[in-house]
Each structure stands twice: as structure tokens, then as C-alpha cells.
């Protein structure tokens, strides 16, 4: 068996291993400051090391196959993990994991379909899987924040919402202000990042291309596409999550569901 690929992999891991020295510095500082984060730091970096190593082999396998089946399978796996994680953030939202998963799936799939339809990216594993990963990750964060913020705002302003319902407002009308506030708060970091991209920091996609030997002009072209798709995917996912949350927040009689808002 040809083990040359394994030797090259192990040789390439020397630099990542050397870079762990900065983590050791962080662990030492945490110990000196008595933060109690030493164990969590070590656990996080070991887990990241193992996860990325495994993913590297998996992607190598998928890229060598060039089959649509593997693209869809990898995409659905990412959406499932993202939905679970976002649902954990909004743990007081009933069926939060399913709501988050469906919202992330809707936002990222629509955005991806448009990008492929417009021939921005070819439908191949080497392009679609990394792009989908960026979209799913950002949609996960925004969706989790939206759901949690919406539920918390309605809980704090229960009297205001119930008054609107008593006056004949629909659940959408009664919670319109809370929905808008949750969406603005969740989407603001994405928009702020787009406004300052290149001025404060060089994003990951752009940095990776430049370090890989691409010209800065080619790198910014890809980065513009990435920023556009992130705004599109996160906006669709966050709005979708608010629509899917409503049925769980209200009873059939258009009253706030006590089980949802009685928890801390």
C-alpha cells in the first residue's frame, strides 16, 4: 500500500503542532490569572485538531468522487448539526432544533440554488461544500440569536402583547415590534462585518486565497461573492425562523402559551 499520502499529511501537521505554542501561552495566562479555563482550552484545541483532521480525510474522499450524492449528504449533515446547535441556544423555544434546522435549510438552499443557477459556482464538491459550510455556520448563529431574542422579548413584554391580542390583533401584529427587534439584533453583526470588510480585517476566504498564491484581485472577487451570499442566507434563515416560532408561542385561541413563557 502506498503510504506516501500519509507521510505528506504528517509532515504538513508539523506547523499546526508548532502553532499550539500560542495555546499553551493562553493556558499559562489562564492559570496565572486563576480563570479556571485551562481544561476547557486544552479540550477545545484537541477537539478542533481531531475534528479538522477527520474532516480533511472525509473531504479528500468526497472530492475524489465528484458525485452529487456526496454533496447533498455533506450539506444535510452540516444543516443537522447547525440546527441542533442553534436549537440549543434557543432551548426555551418548543421544537427549537427542528425550527432552526428548517430555517437554516431554507435560507442556505435557496441562496445556493441561486448561486448555482447564475453560474457563480459550479455544482462540484470542491466548491459547494466549503461555500455551504460558510453559509450554514453563519445562518446557524443568526437563527439561534433570532429565536432566543424573540422569545425573551415577548416574555419581557407580555403585558404589551396580551393587550394587543385583547384588542383584536393577530399574533403577527401583536409581536411585530419584537420580531423586528430580534431580526435587527441578529443580523447587525453580519451587516457590520460587510461594512468593514477589508478595512479592519481580511476575511478567511480572501486570506486563504492570497496565502495560497492567488492575486489580491482574484481574492476580493471571491470575497464579495461570499459576503453577498452570507447576507442572503442569514436574512432568509432568520426571517423563516420567526414564522416557524409563532405556532409554538400562541394557543389556538390566540393567547400566549404559558408553558413557553413561564420558564426562565
Secondary structure as UniProt FT lines:
FT   HELIX           4..19
FT   HELIX           21..32
FT   TURN            33..34
FT   HELIX           38..65
FT   HELIX           68..89
FT   TURN            90..92
FT   TURN            94..95
FT   HELIX           96..117
FT   TURN            118..119
FT   HELIX           125..156
FT   HELIX           158..166
FT   TURN            167..168
FT   HELIX           171..174
FT   HELIX           176..196
FT   TURN            198..200
FT   HELIX           204..211
FT   TURN            212..213
FT   HELIX           216..249
FT   TURN            252..253
FT   HELIX           258..261
//
